[in-house]
């Protein structure tokens, strides 16, 4: 009877097994990297879109907070009071460069999301910006009446106050949506890379991306409506002599951020069914079968 003895592994055998295992791991990692290349590139594009959306949202958020390039021209709407028509004026006024300045007012007031700035239409430009704060709302009636010289008065129709009360609520909702969208985009930039591991991750991340896109798009719609309604409300009062204009740069920043968010969401939705993930390769789907066959040891030949 033949006696079979267990062959003891020598140090060389152990070393060879470690080298073979390292080679197999390296080969597996290389195959995973090649197999998920399209998905990784796509996720890189998505993260870049979120970064651009964050940049434009920040520009919209800090617009008109100081007299600096880009910021000074970023506002939702602007009031020009240079030719305002007073209902009455005190005697003995010294005529200034504009009617507004003669009455103690500034030539213009421009409104951002956090505060407003005021200034003159000559070389002075912006002279002061209010302190930024949450729950900000620009009430032109209150500001004009607070700066008018004693004895001067302006006829302000009651319809303007009614419209301002409605716009105030929409303004606060818009600000909250933009601020929330900014936070969501920051979170999405951090968690988006996990989508490379499995297409199932595209579902929760895609839902979060859809929520971010929704609040930013709604915020941009509200910002556009507020700007146009405010302009129409004041320009429809010719007896007031106040001209309102829309901040196209602010609206451009808002809609650009919304556009990049929408593109990122569409790509996230596509990643739920397209582009090979690591899980696909490990489970044998979408090209993973070849990797499994190559990684599995050859079956021993039957005697």
DABEL-V688799 format. One line per field, one symbol per residue. phi: phi as a letter, one per 40 degrees, with the letter a starting at -180 (. if undefined). A space follows every 50 residues. Layout:
phi = ???
//
This chain:
phi = .cbcbcccccdccccccccccccccccccccccccbdccccccccccccc cccccccccccccgcacbdgccbbacabbbbdbcbccaaccgcccbcacd cccgcccabbbbcbabbbabccccgcbabcccacfcacbcccccccbccc gcabcbcccccccccccccccccdcccccccccccccccccddccccacc cccccccccccccccccccccccccdccccccccccbcccgbbbbccccc cccccccccccccccccdccccbbgcbccccccgcfgccccccccccccc ccc
//
